[in-house]
Structure formats: structure tokens, C-alpha cells
């Protein structure tokens, strides 16, 4: 099968997630704390040039849970690993934004239509988190003339990593 045919089949199988479902996943599964653009502790992060324009921000989250950050940093392979489960038992909920941003990860989701995710800013380089966001966003719309093999190759690589994490049966 050629790469463009594979792209079309994959695009049809893995649709972009509605932004509400992404919100639910971040809150309920990643135990993220939703943050507000108006939060004073967030303001120093908003000067980064990679931050989405304010009118395109689809969600801001602080991820601080030790089990989740270990998984996203690759220190734990899957949510099914004993190490993940042991860390999860020790996790304590936090609400202080400054503490969350000091020990955790900042994620700002971008949306073009407030229906699906179109991009993101992640404080730091956390490939597994980028792979999750790529999974949520789905494949971009590309015609055969503008198709490049890396589009499907990168997405399939993200899917493989997301599957390894154990959140989904893919």
C-alpha cells in the first residue's frame, strides 16, 4: 500500500477528538489542573513566542502528578506497570498554580475552531505528551499533491507511542 493510501485510511480511522473530550482526558486521566489565562502565576510563561494567540487558546493545564509525569517523561513505560501504580498511590492533589508550574508541565492547547485541537505549547520537551496531542488532533487535511511521507510516518510513530502508554486500545 502506498503512503498516501495509508494516510487516507488512518485519517478515516483516527478522527480528531472534540476539545471537550480532550479536556476530560486531561482532567480525569492525566489529573491535570486547568489553569486560566488571567492567573498571575501563569503570566511569565505567556511571553514565550511559541504560545498560541490568546484567541486560539483551547485549554491550559498544569500536569504535576508524579505517576503521570514519570509516564510522560518515559521513566515508566505504561499505566499498567507496577512502578506507575506505586507512584499513583503516592500522588497528592495540588491546587496552587505556582507549585504546579514549578514541579509540573505546562500545556497550552491551540484550536482554530474551538471544536478540535490544532496545536500546542508544552513547557519543556516531553515527546510522549506531544504524541498524545498529535493523537487528539488527528492527521491534517492534505491532498495528494501536497502529501509528504513524513506526515503519515510521524503520526504512526505517535500512535505507536500512545498505544504503548496503555491509555487506549488502538
C-alpha positions as CSV (number, residue, x, y, z in Angstrom):
1,X,0.0,0.0,0.0
2,X,1.4,3.4,-0.9
3,X,1.8,6.0,1.9
4,X,-1.0,8.3,0.7
5,X,-3.5,5.4,0.7
6,X,-2.2,4.6,4.2
7,X,-2.7,8.3,5.2
8,X,-6.3,8.2,3.9
9,X,-7.2,5.0,5.8
10,X,-5.5,6.2,9.0
11,X,-7.2,9.6,8.8
12,X,-10.6,8.0,8.4
13,X,-9.9,5.6,11.4
14,X,-8.5,8.2,13.8
15,X,-10.6,11.3,13.8
16,X,-9.7,14.4,15.7
17,X,-11.1,14.4,19.2
18,X,-13.6,17.0,20.3
19,X,-11.9,19.6,22.5
20,X,-14.3,18.7,25.3
21,X,-13.1,15.1,25.3
22,X,-9.5,16.3,25.3
23,X,-10.4,18.4,28.4
24,X,-12.0,15.4,30.1
25,X,-8.9,13.3,29.3
26,X,-6.5,15.9,30.7
27,X,-8.6,16.3,33.9
28,X,-9.7,12.8,34.6
29,X,-6.8,10.7,33.2
30,X,-3.8,12.9,33.3
31,X,-5.0,14.5,36.6
32,X,-4.2,17.9,35.2
33,X,-5.2,21.1,36.9
34,X,-7.0,23.5,34.5
35,X,-5.4,27.0,34.5
36,X,-6.7,30.4,33.5
37,X,-5.0,33.0,31.2
38,X,-5.7,35.5,33.9
39,X,-3.7,33.6,36.6
40,X,-0.9,35.9,37.7
41,X,1.5,32.9,38.2
42,X,1.0,32.0,34.5
43,X,1.9,35.4,33.1
44,X,5.7,34.9,32.9
45,X,5.0,31.8,30.7
46,X,2.8,33.8,28.3
47,X,5.7,35.8,26.9
48,X,7.1,32.8,25.0
49,X,6.9,33.2,21.3
50,X,5.6,29.7,20.8
51,X,2.5,30.4,22.9
52,X,-0.8,30.3,20.8
53,X,-2.5,33.6,20.3
54,X,-4.9,34.3,23.1
55,X,-8.0,34.0,20.9
56,X,-6.8,30.5,19.9
57,X,-6.2,29.0,23.3
58,X,-8.4,25.9,23.7
59,X,-7.2,25.0,27.2
60,X,-4.4,25.5,29.7
61,X,-3.3,22.7,32.0
62,X,-0.7,22.0,34.6
63,X,0.3,18.4,34.8
64,X,2.1,17.6,38.1
65,X,1.0,14.1,39.2
66,X,4.3,12.1,39.8
67,X,3.0,8.9,38.1
68,X,1.7,10.8,35.0
69,X,4.9,12.9,34.7
70,X,7.0,9.7,35.0
71,X,5.0,8.1,32.3
72,X,5.2,11.2,30.0
73,X,8.9,11.5,30.6
74,X,9.5,7.9,29.7
75,X,10.6,6.8,33.1
76,X,7.6,4.4,33.2
77,X,6.5,2.6,30.1
78,X,2.8,2.1,30.7
79,X,-0.1,2.8,33.0
80,X,-0.1,-1.0,33.5
81,X,3.4,-1.1,35.0
82,X,3.8,-1.7,38.7
83,X,6.1,1.4,39.0
84,X,3.3,3.6,37.6
85,X,0.7,2.1,40.1
86,X,3.1,2.6,43.0
87,X,3.7,6.2,42.1
88,X,-0.1,6.8,41.6
89,X,-0.8,5.6,45.1
90,X,1.5,8.3,46.5
91,X,0.1,11.2,44.4
92,X,-1.3,14.2,46.2
93,X,-3.7,16.7,44.6
94,X,-2.4,20.2,44.2
95,X,-4.3,23.4,43.5
96,X,-1.6,26.1,43.9
97,X,-0.7,27.3,40.4
98,X,2.8,28.4,41.3
99,X,3.6,25.0,42.9
100,X,2.1,23.1,39.9
101,X,4.1,25.2,37.4
102,X,7.3,24.7,39.5
103,X,7.2,20.9,39.7
104,X,5.0,20.1,36.7
105,X,4.4,20.6,33.0
106,X,2.6,23.5,31.4
107,X,0.4,22.6,28.4
108,X,-1.5,25.2,26.3
109,X,-3.7,23.7,23.6
110,X,-4.4,25.7,20.5
111,X,-7.6,25.5,18.5
112,X,-8.7,27.1,15.2
113,X,-12.4,26.3,15.6
114,X,-12.9,25.6,19.3
115,X,-14.1,22.1,18.3
116,X,-10.7,20.3,17.9
117,X,-7.1,20.8,18.9
118,X,-4.8,22.2,16.1
119,X,-1.6,22.6,18.0
120,X,0.0,23.1,21.4
121,X,2.7,24.6,23.5
122,X,4.3,22.3,26.1
123,X,6.8,23.8,28.6
124,X,9.8,21.6,28.0
125,X,10.4,18.7,25.6
126,X,8.1,15.9,26.5
127,X,7.8,13.8,23.4
128,X,5.1,11.5,24.8
129,X,2.9,14.5,25.6
130,X,3.4,15.8,22.1
131,X,2.4,12.3,20.8
132,X,-0.8,12.4,22.8
133,X,-1.7,15.8,21.5
134,X,-0.9,14.6,17.9
135,X,-3.3,11.7,18.5
136,X,-6.0,14.0,19.7
137,X,-5.5,16.4,16.8
138,X,-5.6,13.7,14.1
139,X,-4.0,13.9,10.8
140,X,-4.1,17.2,8.9
141,X,-6.1,17.6,5.7
142,X,-3.6,17.2,2.8
143,X,-4.3,16.5,-0.8
144,X,-2.2,14.0,-2.8
145,X,-0.2,16.9,-4.5
146,X,1.0,18.3,-1.1
147,X,1.4,15.0,0.7
148,X,4.8,14.1,2.2
149,X,5.6,10.7,3.6
150,X,6.7,12.2,7.0
151,X,3.1,13.2,7.7
152,X,1.9,9.6,8.0
153,X,5.2,8.3,9.3
154,X,5.2,10.8,12.2
155,X,1.6,10.2,13.0
156,X,2.0,6.4,13.1
157,X,5.0,6.8,15.3
158,X,2.9,8.9,17.7
159,X,0.1,6.3,17.6
160,X,2.6,3.6,18.5
161,X,3.9,5.5,21.5
162,X,0.3,6.4,22.6
163,X,-0.6,2.7,22.4
164,X,2.5,1.8,24.5
165,X,1.4,4.2,27.3
166,X,-1.7,2.0,27.9
167,X,-4.4,4.7,27.9
168,X,-6.2,3.3,24.8
169,X,-6.8,0.2,22.9
170,X,-5.7,1.3,19.4
